[in-house]
Amino acid sequence: MSDHYPHNAGPPPPPGGYPTPPPQQGYGQPQAYGQPYAQPYAGQPPYAQPHGMPAYGYPPYPGGHDPSGMPMTMPGPVRTAQVLGIVMGALVLVGVLASGAVYGAEAAGYAIGVSLPAIGAFICALQFKRGGNGAKVTAVVFDSLMMFFGLGSFAQGNLSGGLHFVFGLLGVILLSQRVSGAWFRRDRALR
């Protein structure tokens, strides 16, 4: 049997069976931009990046998802609850101004008092993009209060109370969905 194997290209390995590493760059010599930090040993295939990963930086998130699988864009139920909160806040502002102009300051004060949960839901809706479970829980509490205040107001003959009740109910339903909870619990570093 010979010491030379036909399937090996190049010189035979040194005693011990391991190939010799390539020479290292000298101290203080800059490495070329975009070159990997370590070179493979002779006869070893070059280092490969995992499939779909760039050679530098962070990998792109396929389909707009972060590494935990959560979408990077706000899910539909959360976006809808946010829009409902903002619309309700705008309607409250218009209602307070209109009742103050038509019926006076006492009516405007009453409208503000009845609409405090809607104002709180509006402020929470502005925080949905940043997330955090506290924003969701607080919004659900304000939406629940908006339902009860709206029901009481509607029972006294105020038609806007029915609107408060419907918006509050929709907010609670939308924010109680699983995808909504996952959105608010996503990694804080990605916000």
N, C-alpha and C positions, 0 to 999 in steps of 0.2 A: 504494500500500500504506500502511496506516495504522500509527501507532505503538502502537495499542492492540490487543491480541490478545484475542479473546473467551474463550479458555480460561483466561486468567490472572485470578485473583481478586485484587483489591487494586491498589495502585499499581504502576506499572512499576518494574523494578529500576533502581538508580542506574547511572551510566556505568561501564563495566567488566563489567557483567553479574552481579555478585554482590549478594545481598541484604544489607541492613544487619543487624548482629546486634542482638538485643534489649538494652535497657539492663541493666547489671550492678548487682547489689546493692551498696550502699555498704559501705565497710570497717567491720568491727565489728558489722554487723547480722547477727543469727543467721538462718540459713536454716531454713525450716519443716521440722519433723520429717517424714522420709519423702519429701522432695522430692529430685529428682535434682540433682546438682551443676551440670550444664550444661543449659541450655534450648536446644531446636533453633531454628534460624533461621526467620524468617517464611516460610511456604510449604513448609517442610521437614516431613516427617512426624515425629512424636515418636519419641524413641529407644525401642526395644523391647528387652526382655530376650530372650535366647535361649529357645527353647521349653522350658518346664518349669523355668526358673530363677526363683527368687524375686527380688524387687527389692533385697534386702539379704542380707548374710551369705553363707554357703556354700550351694551347692545341695544338696538332699537326695539321698542315694544311692538311686537306684531299685533296688528289689529287694534292698536290703541289701548292695550292692556299693560298693567304694571306686572312685575315678577310674581306677585301673589295671584294673578289672574283677574284682578278687579279692573273694570273698565276705567279708562282715564277721563272719559266724558261722563257727565252727570246722567244717571239712568232716567228714563221717561217719567216714572212716578215721582221721583224727587223733583225733576224739572217742573212737572205739572203742579206739585204742591208749592213750589217756589213762586210760580206765576200766579197761582191763586192767592197766595199771601200778599204779593205785591199789588195785585188788582184790588184786593180787599182793602189794603192800606190806602190806595188812591181813592176808592169809593168812600172810605171813612172821612178822608180829608174833604172831599167834595160835599159829603153829607153834613159835616160839622160847619163848614163855611155857609152852606145853603140854609141850614136851620138857624144859624146865628143871624144871617141877613134877613130872613123872613120872620122868625119868631123872637129874636132877641138873644141876649147873652145867656139867659137861664136855659133856653132850649139847646144852645150850643154846648153848654156845660153838661147837660143831660146826655147829649149825643156822644160827647167825649167819654163820659162815665160808662155808658153802655158799650162803647167801642174799645175800651182798654184792652180786652183780650185780642181783638183784631189788630190793634197797634202793636202788641207784643208779638203776634204771629208775623206781622210785617217785618219787624226787626229781626226775628229769627230767620225769615226767608232770605234776608240779605246775607246771612252767614252760611247758607247751604253750600256754597262753592268751597269754602275752607273745610267744611265737614266738622267732625268731632261729635261724639255721641251726645254731648250736652246740648248741642244745637237741635238735634232731633228730639230729644226728650222734652226740652223746653217748648219746642214748637207743638208737640203733641199735647202738652199741658195747656198751652194757650188756645189751641184749636178746640180742646174739650171744653174749656171755659167759654169760648166763643159760642159753642153749641148751646150751653146752658143759658148764657146771657141772652142769646138770640131767641131761644124758646120762650123765655120769660117776657121778653119784649114783644114777641109775636102774640103771646097770650093777652097782652094788654092792648092789642090792636095796631101795633106798629109793624107795618109790612116789611121794613128793612130787617126786622128780627128774623124773618124766615130766610133771608139771604145770608145772615150771619150763621144761622143753623146749618144751612146746606154747605157753605164754604168750610165751616168747622168740621162737619162730618166727612167731607171729601178729603180734607187735610189729614185727619186721623187715619182714614182708610189708606191713603197713598203712602203716608210715612210709616205705617205698620207693616208694609210688605217686606219680604226677605231681602230683595235687592236694595231697598232703601236703607235697611240696617247695615248691609255690607258696605254701601257707599260711605256712610258716616263713620264706620269703623276702619276704613282703609288706612294704610300707613301714613303717618303724619309727615314723613319726609317727602312725600310725593305731592303735598298740597301746595 
